[in-house]
Amino acid sequence: MNEKNFLNLHVLISHSPSCLNRDDMNMQKSTVFGGVRRVRISSQSLKRAMRKSDYYRAQFGAPSFRSRNLEKITAHLVEELKGEFSEEIVKKTAVLFVQAKSAEEADVEGEEAMDEDVPIGKSSEKKLAVAPWCVEEIRLLCSEVGAVMKEVTSDDEMDKLKKKHAESKEKYEKKFKEEQAKQKPKKVPQPKSLQEFIDDALTKKIEKRLEDRTCLLATAFNQAVDIALSGRMATSGLMTTVDGAMAVAHAITTHAVDADIDWFTAVDDLTEEEGETGAGHLNTQEFSAGVFYRYASLNLSQLQKNLGGASRARALEVAKHFAHLLATVVPSAKQQTFAAHNPA
């Protein structure tokens, strides 16, 4: 490991009266440190602000997009890759990206379905997590999926699959009859439909094809640097887990803070013109001012790996821009009210 592997950044930013990060009660996020209350800005808030900033787009291009709605994800990808791949290939790739399962996982699911007396194929499905999607990564996967789909749907391959599917149905019927003849018959998992059988074959071939192409897919993160920096946890499918190269601490004030409450009103102009007094809206907002300490650490070797084996020079270039982002980007919450656009 390079002895100068970690870049540690320490930043002080003085924010004028503001409320840059709120909790579920609409109050400023805070923490107790050193026995006193300090205002806090979460690392999630900071990272999102950096990812969505104009500076990020200028230096790295469009960031990844995050969603758990597969229908909307697919529609977005179809539009982005229009003219390059058919809608069928893009949709197939999107589904395989998050839902593909190995044969072992499928067997376990079948066993659990029998144990819980749930009809085969009706076992509970996990909801998608809000994961980052990289269009360039899907573009590379579409090329592989398209090639495999062409291979699997050839006449010779389809004949082989239909024959294997028929054999699996025969085995099921034989096993079912044997169990029915017993006093205490056990449930026998129903065979998959022909389409499910074909989909499984397609998935296995794609997974095998991509086994030695991890580095190729990682190069896609040069177009979505935020995934290389923040990482990604994958639970299934073709989506790969990425160990984040960047660690960002929650920013806290260097001193104790006693927050103030802004009691504000919105006057109804038309009512006022009629000679009546009073406000059309009343509310309160917590706010404070302070000097915030931001800390972040960047693992340069991990960053090189995440970028598909990028050079040290490329990693240092990304690090330079990351340092700029950490020192200048401010969350957008309540900025129209407080205008706390204060760089380090």
Backbone hydrogen bonds, N-H to C=O, Kabsch-Sander energy under -0.5 kcal/mol:
donor,donor_aa,acceptor,acceptor_aa,energy
5,N,2,N,-0.8
7,L,298,L,-2.6
8,N,6,F,-0.6
9,L,7,L,-0.5
9,L,296,A,-3.3
11,V,294,R,-2.9
13,I,292,F,-2.5
15,H,13,I,-0.7
15,H,290,G,-2.9
16,S,14,S,-0.5
18,S,288,S,-2.3
23,D,27,M,-2.6
26,N,23,D,-2.0
29,K,21,N,-2.3
31,T,38,R,-2.5
33,F,31,T,-0.6
33,F,36,V,-2.3
36,V,33,F,-1.0
38,R,31,T,-3.2
40,R,29,K,-3.2
41,I,251,A,-2.6
46,L,42,S,-1.8
47,K,43,S,-2.9
48,R,44,Q,-2.4
49,A,45,S,-2.0
50,M,46,L,-2.2
51,R,47,K,-2.5
52,K,48,R,-2.2
53,S,50,M,-1.0
57,R,53,S,-1.7
58,A,54,D,-2.3
59,Q,55,Y,-2.0
60,F,56,Y,-3.4
61,G,56,Y,-0.7
61,G,57,R,-1.3
65,F,133,W,-2.1
67,S,131,A,-1.3
70,L,68,R,-1.0
73,I,69,N,-2.7
74,T,70,L,-2.8
75,A,71,E,-2.0
76,H,72,K,-2.3
77,L,73,I,-2.5
78,V,74,T,-2.8
79,E,75,A,-1.8
80,E,76,H,-2.4
81,L,77,L,-2.6
82,K,79,E,-0.8
84,E,81,L,-2.1
85,F,81,L,-1.7
90,V,86,S,-2.1
91,K,87,E,-2.5
92,K,88,E,-2.3
93,T,89,I,-2.5
94,A,90,V,-2.4
95,V,91,K,-2.1
96,L,92,K,-2.5
97,F,93,T,-2.2
98,V,94,A,-0.9
98,V,95,V,-0.8
99,Q,95,V,-2.5
100,A,96,L,-1.2
106,A,102,S,-2.0
107,D,103,A,-2.2
108,V,104,E,-2.2
109,E,105,E,-2.2
110,G,106,A,-2.0
111,E,107,D,-2.1
112,E,108,V,-2.6
113,A,109,E,-2.2
114,M,110,G,-1.7
115,D,111,E,-2.5
116,E,112,E,-2.2
117,D,114,M,-1.2
118,V,113,A,-3.3
122,K,119,P,-2.4
131,A,67,S,-1.1
131,A,129,A,-1.5
133,W,65,F,-3.1
135,V,133,W,-0.5
138,I,134,C,-2.0
139,R,135,V,-2.3
140,L,136,E,-2.0
141,L,137,E,-2.2
142,C,138,I,-2.6
143,S,139,R,-1.4
144,E,140,L,-1.4
145,V,141,L,-3.2
146,G,142,C,-2.8
147,A,143,S,-1.7
148,V,144,E,-2.3
149,M,145,V,-2.9
150,K,146,G,-1.9
151,E,147,A,-1.6
152,V,148,V,-3.1
153,T,149,M,-2.1
154,S,151,E,-1.1
158,M,154,S,-2.6
159,D,155,D,-2.1
160,K,156,D,-1.8
161,L,157,E,-2.3
162,K,158,M,-2.5
163,K,159,D,-1.9
164,K,160,K,-2.3
165,H,161,L,-2.6
166,A,162,K,-2.2
167,E,163,K,-1.9
168,S,164,K,-2.1
169,K,165,H,-1.9
170,E,166,A,-1.9
171,K,167,E,-2.2
172,Y,168,S,-1.9
173,E,169,K,-2.5
174,K,170,E,-2.3
175,K,171,K,-2.6
176,F,172,Y,-3.0
177,K,173,E,-2.1
178,E,174,K,-1.9
179,E,175,K,-2.1
180,Q,176,F,-2.2
181,A,177,K,-1.3
182,K,179,E,-1.4
197,F,193,S,-2.4
198,I,194,L,-2.4
199,D,195,Q,-2.7
200,D,196,E,-2.4
201,A,197,F,-1.9
202,L,198,I,-2.3
203,T,199,D,-2.6
204,K,200,D,-2.6
205,K,201,A,-2.1
206,I,202,L,-2.3
207,E,203,T,-2.8
208,K,204,K,-2.4
209,R,205,K,-2.3
210,L,206,I,-1.9
211,E,207,E,-0.6
211,E,208,K,-0.8
213,R,210,L,-1.7
217,L,213,R,-2.0
218,A,214,T,-2.1
219,T,215,C,-1.2
220,A,217,L,-1.6
221,F,218,A,-1.8
222,N,219,T,-1.6
223,Q,220,A,-2.1
227,I,224,A,-1.7
228,A,224,A,-0.9
229,L,225,V,-2.2
230,S,226,D,-3.1
231,G,227,I,-2.4
232,R,242,V,-2.6
234,A,232,R,-0.6
237,G,100,A,-2.1
238,L,96,L,-1.6
239,M,97,F,-2.2
239,M,236,S,-0.5
242,V,232,R,-2.9
244,G,242,V,-0.6
245,A,228,A,-1.1
245,A,229,L,-0.5
246,M,229,L,-3.0
247,A,297,S,-2.7
249,A,295,Y,-2.7
251,A,41,I,-2.2
252,I,293,Y,-1.3
253,T,39,V,-1.6
254,T,291,V,-2.7
257,V,37,R,-2.4
259,A,257,V,-0.7
260,D,287,F,-2.8
262,D,260,D,-0.5
262,D,285,Q,-3.1
263,W,261,I,-0.7
264,F,262,D,-0.7
264,F,283,N,-2.4
266,A,281,H,-2.1
268,D,278,G,-0.5
269,D,267,V,-1.0
272,E,268,D,-2.2
273,E,269,D,-1.9
274,E,270,L,-0.8
274,E,271,T,-0.6
275,G,272,E,-1.9
276,E,271,T,-1.7
280,G,266,A,-2.7
281,H,266,A,-1.0
283,N,264,F,-2.1
285,Q,262,D,-1.8
287,F,260,D,-2.5
288,S,18,S,-1.9
290,G,15,H,-2.0
292,F,13,I,-3.6
292,F,290,G,-0.6
293,Y,252,I,-3.2
294,R,11,V,-3.1
294,R,292,F,-0.6
296,A,9,L,-1.9
297,S,247,A,-2.6
298,L,7,L,-2.5
299,N,245,A,-3.2
300,L,5,N,-2.6
300,L,298,L,-0.9
303,L,299,N,-2.1
304,Q,300,L,-2.3
305,K,301,S,-2.1
306,N,302,Q,-2.8
307,L,303,L,-1.7
308,G,305,K,-1.7
309,G,304,Q,-1.5
310,A,304,Q,-2.0
315,A,311,S,-2.0
316,L,312,R,-2.5
317,E,313,A,-1.9
318,V,314,R,-2.2
319,A,315,A,-2.3
320,K,316,L,-2.1
321,H,317,E,-1.7
322,F,318,V,-2.4
323,A,319,A,-2.4
324,H,320,K,-1.7
325,L,321,H,-2.4
326,L,322,F,-2.6
327,A,323,A,-1.5
328,T,324,H,-1.1
328,T,325,L,-0.7
329,V,325,L,-2.6
333,A,20,L,-0.5
335,Q,332,S,-1.7
337,T,334,K,-0.7
338,F,334,K,-2.2
339,A,335,Q,-1.8
341,H,339,A,-1.1
342,N,340,A,-1.7
344,A,327,A,-2.9
